[in-house]
Amino acid sequence: MMVQETPTPEGELVKKSNFREYVISGREFKYRAPPCEIVTFENATALSGSWEHGLAGVVKDGKFYHERFTKDANNFRTKSPFWSNARGEFKLDLEYVHQMNSKTVEECFTWFNIGQYWHWFLEDLPLIEAFRKKECVIFTNVLTQWQLDSLEFFPDIKKRIVQLDTPISINCKKIHVATYPAISYRGKAATWAVEFLRDNLKGEPVEDTPKRIYLSRNDAVARNVKNEAEVIDMLVDEYGFFPMNTHKENSMAGMSLQQKLNMFATADVVVSPTGAGLTHTHAMKPGSTVIDFNHSFEVAEECGWNNIAIPCDLNWHTFEAETLDMPEERPKPKNSHMHVNINKLRETLDNAKIRKAS
């Protein structure tokens, strides 16, 4: 069947639009985070979208809705069991998917998601505020273990979730979707979404646990620090930091969510390249310090993590690193590796009033 991409209508307001304005290391950040709404489609069909669950939209009366409640990217538009090119008016192959796997229900929320760390915690998990407005089943794609760990903090929601093998279509008399409280580009999250994490995902300080932590990206393909050995030696020898994520034995990937939250709740200072490792800085104590570094062309706009600072009363400092080569696996400028100027790092530590170890 042919369908037409159509803007998502306004729905029931859960949280208002939020204008944010703050300063990090002399750089001003301004943006408006979108409202969170529940949009209801009657006698419609929900789709699980691309193979990665982007463009997981709703079809009704020949119209295809996905804007504001699902992720959009070029690869989602071309890699899907439902379509070959989802743009404007396009052909939707529903019958093939119906034969493969389909469900018919009375009422549901759909929560198909791309399973990426920042998106889950700053965009998806806060949607729980919307899910609590209506008592019905919540359909998701199969979730990762760390996603399931996060839902342990919300038992009332977890018991309503039904994980589905995808691709799938769902015919329903009432399909509810919740719109994201953030703009993915540059990580523009709403204040209330950060407060939601701060108030619901809490850690407990642990005795005999490092209070100064350096978080490596050694386990990632992109944005590695090429002179990291030099960075770590300086932080450890001069300031008493403890490095994490540098090898398998101290990898955060092997930690439970609660262990990660406890680590941040214990830390007074965290130093890290900008990235997903900073997602749980919301669990740090008010007055704690975060120092991150990024490419010069990124620091003035990237706010996916530093926007956590103000609602959580953190002292956040950012400085520029030197941009090096791009990884072949992810050839984009923002994924380039970096070199950290040690003197600039010392200067930033001094500006943040971090004293050297005695």
Secondary structure as GFF3:
##gff-version 3
##sequence-region A 1 358
A	DSSP	beta_strand	2	5	.	.	.	ID=ss1
A	DSSP	beta_strand	12	15	.	.	.	ID=ss2
A	DSSP	beta_strand	18	24	.	.	.	ID=ss3
A	DSSP	beta_strand	27	33	.	.	.	ID=ss4
A	DSSP	beta_strand	36	47	.	.	.	ID=ss5
A	DSSP	beta_strand	58	60	.	.	.	ID=ss6
A	DSSP	beta_strand	63	65	.	.	.	ID=ss7
A	DSSP	alpha_helix	74	78	.	.	.	ID=ss8
A	DSSP	beta_strand	89	91	.	.	.	ID=ss9
A	DSSP	alpha_helix	94	100	.	.	.	ID=ss10
A	DSSP	beta_strand	102	110	.	.	.	ID=ss11
A	DSSP	alpha_helix	117	119	.	.	.	ID=ss12
A	DSSP	pi_helix	120	124	.	.	.	ID=ss13
A	DSSP	three_ten_helix	125	127	.	.	.	ID=ss14
A	DSSP	alpha_helix	128	131	.	.	.	ID=ss15
A	DSSP	beta_strand	137	141	.	.	.	ID=ss16
A	DSSP	alpha_helix	145	151	.	.	.	ID=ss17
A	DSSP	alpha_helix	155	158	.	.	.	ID=ss18
A	DSSP	beta_strand	161	164	.	.	.	ID=ss19
A	DSSP	beta_strand	169	178	.	.	.	ID=ss20
A	DSSP	beta_strand	182	183	.	.	.	ID=ss21
A	DSSP	beta_strand	188	189	.	.	.	ID=ss22
A	DSSP	alpha_helix	191	200	.	.	.	ID=ss23
A	DSSP	beta_strand	212	215	.	.	.	ID=ss24
A	DSSP	alpha_helix	228	239	.	.	.	ID=ss25
A	DSSP	beta_strand	242	244	.	.	.	ID=ss26
A	DSSP	three_ten_helix	248	250	.	.	.	ID=ss27
A	DSSP	three_ten_helix	252	254	.	.	.	ID=ss28
A	DSSP	alpha_helix	257	266	.	.	.	ID=ss29
A	DSSP	beta_strand	269	273	.	.	.	ID=ss30
A	DSSP	three_ten_helix	276	283	.	.	.	ID=ss31
A	DSSP	beta_strand	289	295	.	.	.	ID=ss32
A	DSSP	three_ten_helix	306	308	.	.	.	ID=ss33
A	DSSP	beta_strand	315	323	.	.	.	ID=ss34
A	DSSP	three_ten_helix	333	335	.	.	.	ID=ss35
A	DSSP	beta_strand	338	339	.	.	.	ID=ss36
A	DSSP	alpha_helix	342	351	.	.	.	ID=ss37
###
